[in-house]
């Protein structure tokens, strides 16, 4: 089966949030991409309390400064497209009030004819949690579980009601409803995160899993899902390729996936398909100076990946 290809929408500060998002979204649909994706980066602290991804001493990259808000970006793309799915990889659960997020996603899905893919993670930045979280950092796993409960309630039949730790919904009529059940995708590769995927998600957004280890990890998730009485064949893997293009090929020893020459990156895309990914998001925005260059890169990589058999 041919692996689906997605494209990351332009959110970095070299792009204009409205005009460039619309142009790239239209072009991606015409090129043949199956989906468009956003990610969430709330802020970049001038004096971080921790390194990037929580790694001590690892600096935050400059391109994280001024990342456009993800849901507004998706709405812009949805308004100018008709076919592509609209996904988040990822929204940080604890940075959102669950009930309001459920309403936003339902409205976007209704407005776009059932094209939303709701991807969530627990986050890692203490600075972002200090600025905007609805739950303490230590409670982020429990808060994600509650968010999933609220989504199911709000998207389900009326009257909606829910009683949790952070959310209380008295019996109410809530609309609009999604055009169809919105697929929920969850990130993470820890044992707790993988167990949550098996128990509650429609798909997995793998994080930090080497491609050669992916089939075995995925087999474990599917087995666990079956243990919960779920149909494991309906689950999907949607990977993320944070592409970094170099002028020349890099030595294979120690090379990170999706980093290197065009040919090396295309080979990684093929490897992703062979490893069992159902979909791969190509985030090329960091390799382009503007929308036109991003569109050209998107067209080139789509054609190259398909020609290589991905």
C-alpha positions in Angstrom: 0.0 0.0 0.0 1.3 3.5 -0.9 2.2 5.5 2.1 0.3 8.8 2.5 2.4 12.0 2.3 1.6 15.1 4.4 3.2 18.5 4.3 3.9 20.9 7.2 2.2 24.2 6.8 4.4 27.4 7.0 4.4 28.6 10.6 7.9 30.1 11.0 8.5 33.8 11.1 9.8 34.1 7.5 6.2 33.4 6.3 3.1 35.6 6.3 0.5 33.8 8.4 -2.5 34.4 6.1 -1.2 34.8 2.5 1.6 32.2 2.6 -0.4 29.5 4.5 -3.2 29.8 1.9 -0.8 29.7 -1.0 1.1 26.6 0.3 -2.1 24.8 1.2 -3.6 25.3 -2.3 -0.4 24.2 -3.9 0.0 21.1 -1.7 -3.5 19.9 -2.6 -2.7 20.4 -6.3 0.6 18.6 -6.0 -1.1 15.6 -4.5 -0.4 15.7 -0.8 -2.8 13.8 1.3 -2.7 16.0 4.4 -1.5 19.3 5.9 -0.1 19.6 9.4 0.7 22.1 12.1 2.7 22.0 15.3 2.6 24.0 18.5 5.4 26.2 20.0 4.0 28.8 22.4 7.1 30.8 23.1 10.9 30.9 23.3 12.2 32.1 26.6 15.1 34.5 26.6 16.5 32.6 29.6 15.1 29.0 29.4 14.7 27.1 32.6 15.7 24.0 30.7 17.3 22.9 27.4 15.4 22.0 24.3 13.2 18.9 24.8 14.4 19.0 28.4 17.9 18.1 27.5 20.3 20.0 29.7 22.4 22.6 27.8 20.7 21.9 24.4 19.9 25.4 23.0 16.5 26.3 21.6 16.7 26.8 17.8 16.2 30.3 16.4 13.4 29.1 14.0 11.1 28.4 17.0 10.8 32.2 17.6 7.4 33.5 16.4 5.7 30.2 15.5 2.2 30.9 14.3 -0.7 29.6 16.3 -1.6 26.1 15.0 -5.5 26.1 15.0 -5.7 29.5 13.2 -3.2 28.1 10.7 -5.2 25.0 10.1 -8.4 27.0 9.7 -6.7 29.2 7.1 -5.6 26.1 5.2 -9.0 24.5 5.5 -10.8 27.5 4.0 -8.9 27.2 0.7 -8.7 23.4 0.2 -11.3 20.7 -0.4 -9.7 17.3 -0.1 -6.6 17.2 2.1 -6.9 16.2 5.8 -5.9 18.8 8.4 -3.8 17.5 11.3 -1.8 18.6 14.3 1.5 17.0 15.2 1.1 18.0 17.9 -1.1 20.2 20.1 0.2 20.3 23.6 -2.8 19.1 25.7 -2.2 21.1 28.9 -1.9 24.4 27.0 -5.6 24.2 26.1 -8.9 24.4 28.0 -10.4 21.1 27.1 -14.0 22.2 26.5 -13.0 25.1 24.3 -10.5 23.0 22.3 -13.3 20.4 21.8 -15.5 23.2 20.4 -12.8 24.6 18.2 -11.9 21.2 16.6 -15.6 20.3 16.2 -16.2 23.6 14.4 -13.2 23.2 12.2 -14.2 19.6 11.3 -17.8 20.7 10.5 -16.6 23.6 8.4 -14.2 21.5 6.4 -16.5 18.5 5.8 -14.8 16.1 8.1 -11.1 16.5 7.5 -9.5 17.1 11.0 -6.9 14.8 12.5 -6.5 15.7 16.2 -2.9 14.9 17.3 -1.9 15.6 21.0 1.2 15.3 23.1 2.0 16.1 26.8 4.7 18.7 26.1 8.1 19.2 27.8 8.7 22.9 28.3 8.3 24.1 31.9 8.3 27.7 30.5 5.3 27.1 28.3 3.5 25.3 31.2 4.2 28.3 33.5 2.7 30.7 30.9 -0.4 28.9 29.8 -1.1 25.4 31.3 -4.4 24.4 32.8 -2.7 21.7 34.9 0.7 21.3 36.7 3.5 19.9 34.6 3.6 16.8 36.8 -0.1 16.1 36.1 0.2 16.4 32.2 -0.5 12.7 31.6 -3.7 12.8 33.7 -4.7 16.1 32.1 -4.3 14.5 28.6 -6.6 11.6 29.7 -9.2 14.1 30.9 -8.9 16.0 27.7 -9.7 12.8 25.8 -12.7 12.3 28.0 -14.0 15.8 27.4 -13.5 15.5 23.6 -15.5 12.3 23.6 -18.3 13.9 25.6 -18.5 17.2 23.6 -18.3 15.4 20.2 -20.9 12.9 21.3 -24.7 13.1 21.6 -26.5 15.8 23.6 -27.0 16.4 26.5 -23.2 16.6 27.1 -22.1 16.2 30.7 -18.8 15.6 32.4 -17.2 15.8 35.8 -13.5 15.7 36.1 -10.5 17.2 38.0 -10.2 20.3 35.8 -13.4 20.2 33.8 -17.1 20.3 34.8 -19.8 20.3 32.2 -23.4 20.3 33.5 -25.9 18.6 31.1 -25.9 20.9 28.1 -26.6 21.1 24.4 -23.3 21.6 22.6 -22.8 22.2 18.9 -21.7 22.1 16.2 -20.8 18.5 16.2 -18.0 17.2 14.0 -18.9 16.0 10.5 -17.7 12.6 11.5 -15.8 11.0 14.5 -12.5 12.9 14.6 -9.5 10.6 14.6 -7.4 11.2 17.7 -3.6 10.6 17.4 -1.3 10.5 20.3 2.5 11.2 20.5 5.1 9.7 22.7 7.2 6.6 23.0 7.4 5.9 26.8 5.7 2.8 28.1 2.9 5.0 29.6 2.4 6.9 26.3 2.3 3.7 24.2 -0.2 2.2 26.6 -2.4 5.2 26.2 -2.1 4.9 22.4 -3.2 1.2 22.6 -6.0 2.0 25.0 -7.5 5.2 23.6 -6.1 6.5 20.3 -6.9 6.0 16.6 -3.3 6.4 15.7 0.3 7.0 16.9 2.6 9.9 16.3 6.0 8.3 17.0 8.6 10.4 18.7 12.3 9.5 18.8 11.8 5.9 17.7 14.5 4.7 15.2 13.1 3.5 12.0 14.6 0.0 12.4 12.9 -0.3 15.8 9.5 1.0 14.6 8.0 -2.4 13.5 8.6 -4.1 16.8 7.3 -1.2 18.9 4.2 -0.9 16.6 3.6 -4.7 16.9 3.6 -4.2 20.7 1.1 -1.4 20.5 -1.2 -3.4 18.3 -1.0 -6.4 20.6 -1.9 -4.2 23.5 -4.8 -2.7 21.7 -6.2 -6.1 20.9 -5.9 -6.9 24.6 -8.2 -4.0 25.3 -10.7 -5.4 22.8 -9.9 -2.9 20.1 -9.5 -3.5 16.3 -5.8 -3.0 15.9 -6.0 -3.1 12.1 -7.8 0.3 12.2 -4.9 2.0 14.0 -2.5 4.2 12.0 1.0 5.5 12.3 1.6 9.1 11.2 5.3 10.0 11.3 7.0 13.4 11.3 10.0 14.1 9.2 11.7 17.4 10.3 13.7 17.7 7.1 17.1 19.4 7.2 18.7 19.5 3.7 22.4 19.8 3.4 24.4 20.8 0.2 26.3 17.5 0.2 25.5 14.0 1.5 26.3 13.3 5.1 28.2 10.3 6.4 25.7 7.6 7.2 27.3 6.8 10.5 25.5 9.0 13.1 23.3 10.7 10.6 19.8 11.6 11.9 16.8 10.5 9.8 15.5 13.0 7.3 18.8 15.0 7.5 21.3 15.2 4.6 21.2 15.4 0.9 18.0 15.2 -1.1 18.8 11.6 -2.1 19.4 10.6 1.5 16.1 12.2 2.7 14.1 10.5 -0.1 15.8 7.2 0.9 14.6 7.8 4.5 11.1 8.4 3.2 11.2 5.0 1.5 12.5 3.4 4.6 9.7 4.9 6.6 7.2 3.2 4.3 9.0 -0.1 4.5 8.9 0.2 8.3 5.1 0.3 8.3 4.2 4.0 8.5 0.8 4.7 7.0 1.6 8.4 6.6 4.6 10.7 6.8 4.6 14.4 7.3 7.4 16.2 5.5 8.1 19.4 7.4 10.2 21.4 4.8 9.5 24.9 6.0 12.8 25.3 7.7 14.6 24.7 4.4 12.9 27.5 2.5 13.2 31.3 2.6 9.6 31.9 1.6 6.3 30.4 0.3 7.4 30.0 -3.3 10.6 28.1 -2.4 8.6 25.9 0.0 6.1 25.1 -2.7 8.9 24.1 -5.1 10.5 21.9 -2.4 7.2 20.3 -1.7 6.6 19.5 -5.3 10.1 18.1 -5.8 10.1 15.9 -2.7 6.6 14.6 -3.5 7.6 13.6 -7.0 10.9 12.1 -5.8 9.3 10.1 -3.0 6.6 8.7 -5.3 9.1 7.9 -8.0 11.2 6.0 -5.4 8.2 3.8 -4.5 7.1 5.4 -1.2 
